[in-house]
Amino acid sequence: MDKPSQDPLSNADTPDFAVREIPGTEQLLRQAVVENAEAVVVKVGTRVLTRPDGTLDIQRVQRLSSQLCRIADSGRHTIMVSSGAVGAGVAKLKLPGRPKSLGPLQAVAAIGQTDLIRAYEQSFATHGRHAAQVLLTRNDLRRRSGYLHVRNALLGIHDLGAIAIVNENDSVAVAELRTTFGDNDRLAAHVAGLLESALLIILSDIEGLYDGHPDEPDSHPIGLIRRLDDDVLGLASDNTNTVSKGGMRSKLKAAQIAVSHGHPTIIGPGRQDDVLDQIMAGNPVGTLFMPKEKTIRGRRRWIGVAASVIGEISIDAGAARALSERGSSLLAIGITGVKGNFPRGSVVRVVGPDGRTVGRGLSNYRSSEITKIKGHNSDQIGDLLGHRPYECVIHRDNLVVDVVED
């Protein structure tokens, strides 16, 4: 007897490594992902853009640029998040490796950035388009106003028919040069988070995610991941060198951020000459990560990932269950402690009794007020503070649970 057919587009409870055994599932998913993508954000790293001697690979830039222009010609908002400024500077100055101290790093990044953006501009020009340089730091996205300004700038660039080349502002960002978004992988995920219906493509120097170490002969590439959980993160094996800071774990963390936004993500082979053309044709290239069924949007997306967290609220087990399982607002009665000195409207981390992060949210009260009302019923707030502007400390519309810690 034939087995009942299964809808290949359903998010069934299928083990991640078993989905490749269902004939046609991955192909259909990839085609649907491409068809639904209104924006495409491509991230390319230093190791893809440079030759073995560390010099910028102009032919690689040209090939990628041609494919980016074809994506843009389809009407999709197209953005390139490009590493390579420090690597290009290292090669241009014939340095033995990436400088370790801050001052030389800033200078090398500034020198290399000019070569990088010039290469994209010249390549785009042959297809009738322009490159628009956008340099960001983490702080540009931490404030809600900055978050929206960056989004509007990217939309404006698209409206003018140009392609934004986004990079971390290494020449002036002190903290970013040392700790960074996560080399540019997580920056790309945050950029994708600014857009609706985006597909994030992270181009790597390996084919995609493997079920073992890529150098082992019995390891195999994984075509489809439905749930990016700790087991999948455990497959990452990072390597470092003197020019590039990224690794597979960073790429998986970026994919985790993107899928939490509702954006499918593909980690693919950056050195394959037609990689973007193949991906946009829906062909099985790299590893596809599918988004969660429930995704965050609008202001809650900014709260959950990009906003600067400046305080912490501890809650009891009952409150943690109410937030995670029932989507409730956070009431004062469930609060057990407060850390930090923060004003009203601040984004704070909410921590359960086990010390784990339950979520993040916008606080309706300043820290000193929360200290006074914690553990009390909402109808007692007026007596304790002399006023009660809000019944809850964090409203559920301004609260994000199961956040991806950056």
C-alpha positions in Angstrom: 0.0 0.0 0.0 1.3 3.4 -0.9 2.1 5.7 2.0 0.1 8.9 2.3 1.7 11.8 0.5 3.3 14.6 2.6 3.1 18.3 1.8 6.7 19.1 1.0 6.2 22.8 1.9 4.9 22.0 5.3 7.0 22.6 8.4 6.5 19.1 9.6 8.3 17.8 12.7 11.0 16.1 10.6 14.5 15.6 11.8 16.8 18.1 10.2 19.1 15.5 8.6 16.2 13.4 7.3 14.6 16.1 5.2 17.0 15.5 2.4 15.6 11.9 2.1 12.1 13.3 1.0 12.3 13.5 -2.8 11.7 16.9 -4.2 11.3 18.7 -0.8 14.4 20.7 -0.9 13.9 21.7 -4.6 10.4 22.9 -4.0 11.4 24.8 -0.9 14.3 26.6 -2.7 12.0 27.6 -5.6 9.4 28.9 -3.1 12.1 30.9 -1.2 13.4 32.5 -4.3 9.9 33.3 -5.7 8.8 34.9 -2.4 12.0 37.0 -2.0 11.4 40.7 -2.5 14.9 41.6 -1.3 18.2 39.8 -1.5 21.1 40.5 0.9 24.3 38.9 -0.1 27.3 38.7 2.2 30.8 37.9 0.9 33.8 37.4 3.1 37.5 38.2 2.8 38.6 34.7 2.0 36.2 34.6 -1.0 37.2 38.0 -2.3 41.0 37.6 -2.1 43.5 35.5 -3.9 45.9 33.1 -2.0 48.5 35.9 -1.8 46.0 38.2 -0.1 45.4 40.6 -3.0 41.8 41.5 -4.0 40.5 39.2 -6.7 39.1 41.6 -9.2 37.6 38.8 -11.4 35.7 37.5 -8.4 34.3 40.9 -7.8 33.3 41.3 -11.4 31.5 37.9 -11.5 29.6 38.6 -8.3 28.7 42.1 -9.5 27.2 40.7 -12.8 25.0 38.3 -10.8 24.0 41.0 -8.3 22.9 43.2 -11.2 20.8 40.4 -12.7 19.1 40.0 -9.3 18.5 43.8 -9.2 17.2 43.6 -12.8 14.5 41.2 -11.5 13.1 44.1 -9.5 14.3 42.8 -6.1 16.0 45.1 -3.6 19.6 44.0 -3.8 22.3 44.7 -1.2 25.9 43.4 -0.9 27.5 43.2 2.5 31.1 43.0 1.6 34.1 42.2 3.8 37.6 42.7 2.4 38.6 46.3 3.3 41.3 45.2 5.8 42.4 42.4 3.6 42.6 44.7 0.6 44.6 47.2 2.6 47.0 44.5 3.9 47.6 43.4 0.3 47.9 46.9 -1.1 50.5 47.8 1.5 52.2 44.5 1.3 51.9 43.8 5.0 52.8 40.4 6.4 49.3 40.1 8.0 46.4 41.8 9.8 47.7 44.5 12.2 47.0 43.7 15.9 46.8 47.2 17.3 43.9 49.6 16.8 45.6 52.5 15.0 47.2 50.5 12.2 43.9 48.6 11.8 41.9 51.7 11.2 44.4 53.0 8.7 44.6 49.8 6.8 40.8 49.5 6.6 40.5 53.1 5.3 43.2 52.4 2.6 41.6 49.1 1.6 38.1 50.4 1.5 38.9 52.7 -1.5 40.0 49.8 -3.6 37.1 47.7 -2.6 34.4 50.2 -3.5 36.2 51.2 -6.7 36.1 47.6 -7.8 32.4 47.3 -7.3 31.6 50.7 -9.0 33.6 49.8 -12.1 32.0 46.3 -12.3 28.5 47.7 -11.8 29.0 50.4 -14.4 29.3 47.9 -17.2 25.7 46.9 -16.4 24.4 50.4 -16.1 24.3 50.6 -12.3 26.1 52.4 -9.5 27.6 51.2 -6.2 26.5 53.1 -3.1 28.9 52.8 -0.2 27.2 52.4 3.2 29.5 52.1 6.3 27.8 51.1 9.5 28.7 50.6 13.1 26.7 48.7 15.7 25.5 51.9 17.3 23.8 53.0 14.1 21.2 50.2 14.7 21.0 50.3 18.4 18.8 53.4 18.5 15.4 53.1 17.0 15.8 56.4 15.1 19.2 55.2 13.7 17.7 51.9 12.8 15.0 53.6 10.8 17.4 56.1 9.2 19.6 53.2 7.9 16.5 51.4 6.5 15.3 54.6 4.7 18.7 55.2 3.2 18.8 51.6 1.9 15.3 52.0 0.4 16.4 55.3 -1.2 19.4 53.8 -2.8 17.3 51.0 -4.3 14.7 53.6 -5.6 17.6 55.3 -7.5 18.6 52.0 -9.2 21.9 51.6 -7.3 23.2 48.7 -5.3 24.3 49.3 -1.7 27.7 48.0 -0.7 27.5 47.7 3.0 30.5 47.3 5.3 31.3 47.7 8.9 32.9 51.1 9.4 36.3 49.7 10.5 38.2 52.9 10.0 36.4 54.7 12.9 34.6 52.1 14.9 36.9 51.2 17.8 34.8 48.5 19.5 33.8 47.1 16.1 37.3 46.4 15.0 37.9 44.4 18.2 34.6 42.7 18.8 32.6 43.5 15.6 29.0 42.5 14.7 30.5 39.1 14.2 32.9 40.0 11.2 30.1 41.0 8.8 28.0 37.9 8.9 25.8 39.2 11.7 25.9 42.7 10.2 24.3 41.1 7.1 21.6 39.5 9.2 20.8 42.8 10.8 20.7 44.5 7.4 18.3 41.8 6.2 16.2 42.5 9.3 15.6 46.0 8.1 13.7 44.7 5.1 10.6 42.7 4.4 10.5 39.3 2.6 14.3 39.2 2.3 16.5 36.3 1.4 19.9 36.3 3.1 22.8 34.6 1.2 26.1 34.2 3.0 28.9 33.2 0.6 31.6 31.2 2.3 34.9 29.5 1.2 33.3 26.1 1.7 30.2 24.6 0.1 27.9 25.0 3.1 27.2 23.3 6.4 28.6 19.8 6.8 27.5 17.0 9.1 31.1 16.7 10.2 34.4 18.5 9.7 34.6 19.6 6.0 38.0 18.1 5.6 37.0 14.6 6.7 36.2 12.2 3.8 33.1 10.9 5.4 31.5 14.3 6.0 28.7 15.4 3.7 27.1 18.8 3.0 23.6 19.3 4.4 21.1 20.7 1.9 18.3 21.8 4.2 17.9 22.8 7.9 14.4 23.3 9.2 15.4 24.2 12.8 18.6 26.0 13.6 19.1 24.8 17.2 22.0 24.0 19.5 22.6 20.7 17.8 23.1 22.4 14.5 25.3 25.1 16.1 27.4 22.3 17.4 28.3 21.2 13.9 30.4 24.4 13.4 34.1 24.1 13.3 35.8 27.5 13.1 39.1 28.3 11.6 40.9 31.6 11.8 43.7 33.1 9.8 45.6 36.4 9.6 43.2 38.2 7.3 39.6 36.9 7.9 37.9 36.8 11.3 34.8 34.8 10.3 34.0 31.1 10.7 31.1 28.7 10.3 29.8 29.4 13.8 29.5 33.1 13.1 27.6 32.3 9.9 25.2 30.0 11.8 24.6 32.7 14.4 23.9 35.1 11.5 21.5 32.6 10.0 19.8 32.2 13.4 19.2 35.9 13.6 17.8 36.1 10.0 15.4 33.1 10.4 14.1 34.7 13.6 13.1 37.7 11.4 11.4 35.3 9.1 14.1 35.4 6.4 15.3 32.2 4.8 19.1 32.0 4.7 21.5 30.2 2.4 25.2 29.5 3.2 26.8 28.8 -0.1 30.1 28.4 -2.0 31.4 31.8 -2.7 34.1 30.6 -5.1 31.6 28.9 -7.4 31.6 31.3 -10.4 27.8 31.2 -10.9 26.7 30.7 -7.3 24.2 33.5 -7.2 22.7 32.6 -10.6 22.3 29.0 -9.4 20.7 30.0 -6.1 18.2 32.4 -7.7 17.3 29.6 -10.1 16.3 27.5 -7.1 19.0 24.9 -7.6 20.5 22.9 -4.7 23.5 25.1 -3.8 24.8 25.3 -0.3 22.7 24.9 2.8 19.2 26.4 3.1 17.9 27.4 6.6 14.2 27.8 6.8 12.6 30.5 9.1 10.5 29.9 12.1 6.7 29.7 11.7 6.3 32.6 14.2 8.5 35.6 13.3 9.0 39.1 14.7 8.3 42.2 12.8 8.4 46.0 13.0 9.5 47.5 16.3 9.6 44.1 18.0 12.3 43.0 15.5 14.5 46.0 16.6 13.8 45.2 20.2 14.7 41.6 19.9 18.0 41.8 18.0 19.4 45.3 17.3 18.5 47.5 20.3 21.0 48.3 23.0 20.1 46.6 26.2 20.9 48.8 29.2 19.2 47.0 32.1 17.9 43.7 33.4 14.7 42.5 35.2 14.6 39.2 37.0 11.3 37.3 37.2 10.0 34.2 38.9 9.1 30.9 37.3 5.4 31.7 37.0 6.1 35.0 35.2 8.6 33.2 32.9 5.9 30.6 31.9 3.3 33.4 31.3 5.7 35.2 29.0 7.0 32.2 27.1 3.9 30.0 26.9 0.9 32.4 27.0 2.4 35.6 25.4 1.4 37.7 28.5 2.6 41.1 29.4 5.1 41.4 32.3 3.4 42.4 35.5 5.1 43.8 38.6 4.0 40.9 40.8 6.3 38.5 38.9 9.4 40.6 39.2 12.0 39.6 41.7 14.9 41.9 41.0 16.3 44.8 38.9 19.8 45.5 37.7 21.1 48.7 36.2 19.9 52.3 36.3 17.6 53.0 33.4 14.9 55.4 32.4 11.4 54.7 31.1 11.3 53.4 27.5 14.6 51.5 27.8 15.2 48.1 26.3 15.9 45.6 29.1 16.7 42.0 29.3 14.2 39.8 31.2 15.9 36.9 33.0 14.2 33.8 34.5 15.1 32.2 37.9 17.6 29.9 36.2 19.6 32.9 34.9 18.6 32.3 31.3 17.2 35.1 29.1 13.5 34.9 28.6 13.2 37.9 26.4 13.7 41.6 25.9 11.3 44.5 26.1 10.6 48.2 26.5 10.1 49.1 30.1 7.2 51.3 31.0 8.9 52.2 34.3 12.3 53.5 35.3 14.5 51.1 37.3 13.9 52.9 40.6 10.2 52.6 40.2 10.4 48.9 39.4 12.4 48.4 42.5 9.5 49.8 44.6 6.7 47.9 42.8 8.3 44.5 42.2 6.4 41.6 43.8 3.2 43.7 44.1 -0.2 43.5 42.4 -0.8 46.0 39.6 -3.6 47.7 41.6 -1.1 48.6 44.3 1.2 50.6 41.9 -0.7 53.8 42.4 -0.3 53.6 46.2 3.4 52.8 46.0 4.4 55.4 43.4 1.7 58.0 43.7 0.6 57.3 40.1 0.0 54.4 37.8 0.5 55.3 34.2 0.7 51.6 33.1 -0.8 48.4 34.5 2.2 46.3 33.3 5.9 46.9 33.4 6.4 45.6 29.8 3.5 45.3 27.5 3.4 42.1 25.3 3.4 44.3 22.1 6.8 45.6 23.2 8.2 42.2 24.4 10.1 39.6 22.4 10.7 36.1 23.9 13.1 33.5 22.7 15.5 36.2 21.4 18.8 35.4 19.6 21.6 36.7 21.9 24.1 38.5 19.7 
